[in-house]
């Protein structure tokens, strides 16, 4: 990578994981070598407004319990300007909103220096928008239209990785081991939550985990230990998504493995989570400091190898790219390894497992983000090789 690359770091977004996204962006930006990369920060408010600024710190406000970034605070962000990412590949970046004809002009990391018309605004984008409308293929689709290389999985893999119901269908087709589960639509739950609860109880044994199909950071998830609590848990999860997944609980250890690569992915060492609460919920992940992360996990060499192999298999099953964190259960009764889910934009906060697992595997945070950018450029070159016209 000769010269400094312009890296657009997009964060925030319109999901319940907005604050976590800001934490991830702060960590990634702090680990991008300024001698190699010119950072163009792009924040999406909770209402969906896109803004940029010369200094990332202007936009990196909020975090869990701190309100995040909203339209209401925009007038107080000195130096910030409204912008939009256009799908026009000729622009290759942001355009100021309300300024027709200004294609390709955007404030950059050097205060006051705009991008000249025709110059590429972004060399690559590092999307860090967790959850729906960012991790689910929607943002990736916009970047595809714009012809901009980006870190992470493409549209299809991102959509499958976000939708736990569809993800499980793909894993089942590949013969990957999972716990039993059922899927219910919000409309069904509004009309007959009790009937849905009875159907789930007839197919699976307590405890059950109820979660929105499209979501992350354990938001909207409930561990149900009594039959009477299942219907309310279904209704709660349906507030976050139109599909709800019910999974049979298992007495197991929770382990995670990080995957890095494109067509030849590799797996990190395996880590174990010992949650401070009933399960590894939002508070245990981001609020309190009592959860224990054990790296490497105390597994036999054979069991760890099995987890790493399944992590790569799950990554390939979705046709993921760049990065993913794969979560597993290791059943206490017999040591069986069960696949839980894949996260295509894993957390990059200082306490997140993905960067910590790679650090323990010999790739420190700054090297990790640089490698992810190289993988993004590699995947983009691969996409560009496809024939797009049958004309002469």
Steps between C-alpha positions, in 0.01 A plus 500: 500500500705794369420839653227571751166336435181692564299283738137585562400372844120482521341458842188568707180406324130450566514184708506427873872430460573864412703571815705181464582606143646827629722304738620275217572799275698673772721193542551440126581865426743504791684203350524622138855615430477871398816459296318248279135604517305823471183453701168639377252450785135456405240484775137398459274638769224301667255672267705414191677829423848464347771739617875535466763718666871579471570344842346159589481604866228749409270214406607231746266592781295267712514134587286255698281701736619836361237573236701456183492742208166659415382773267439717807872530573605585143490881548756460780751306285741771388649425160256220413317508167209308354580262217365197320654196338383482142462178308650666193838329440628817337493681832678231701403656830302760689318801360377794706124483546303783347780584259414368152792482261763482775572134429820372655549790743539406865698624802783261578747432778688818401276789617371713219643292216221371272529215258555633150230414243572159355737402781409190699348594834548153645758237420325260736227507763512334841133453598445473875122537511386209713152352467221562248548768232876458516605143558216337306609572143322833458811715543705245307255530209542877492878460498470248216293748297761767568781269390692555824711222659390422855608286791300188575237282340296578192126551474386137512734385777421811706126439467534134595731583789249747642188285456540216751204311354646490147848443637384186675342370180834536322684328784247217502544453124875471559452249782654725766404409860252730678245498781130444410309818415172643372419825315187713544381812317394815685151479347450153645619616840265797500206275421588193705811528718367231732453257212853567374634445849317168520643395162854580615454319830367195316815482288773600746587480868553783746701712538443679171671806356276746316663758276425731206613334178669820385696658780812483706668582830234281666244781480145367539623155606337312787592176672171327581496249785124484569224419251298804607786733404530386140211692341612836652856431384375437146311831501807680636727364224240584233531867595849494345439296184222342295656156548571336835725200556449262792794273583525213741740585780795277570718461808820605330807715500490800264800525270582723207741490208605780265537444126709713265537474122313473172515181297762346732382600848688417816379461856640654817557333832176421684377717786247426773246733658395459862209748525437697816124456457252230412635513147726731298249784459552867404587610853746214546666589169526877528390639836643300789856376523439166668478266200815295450663451160742207496746497209589239403206292619583206720417234244685192388704547184258273313192694617658836418592371154140389450370845593745669265407267216128561551561876515658494156223268372232742623685793343516320166137384523389864494767597244620758751801721434756693698393436856252319720467388858345156536329404826464146634374293791709216638253270675616408849345152497694362206722777363299529178567822306183680384500798266310803626544786253734703280552874540623663177580837663623393843560749776828688492472658844800473736331204673372327186603144433580537130808725532603331825493155342721617214737676739537168683561335159787735421323780308483822706213746448681741260618212282152346508322808365766546231463138396121539481544798268729297276242220493232755403707619206570140398130407504412814304751411228342155486152653455626732229616203292139400434364578151228766529415563136448286190555796272798540270 
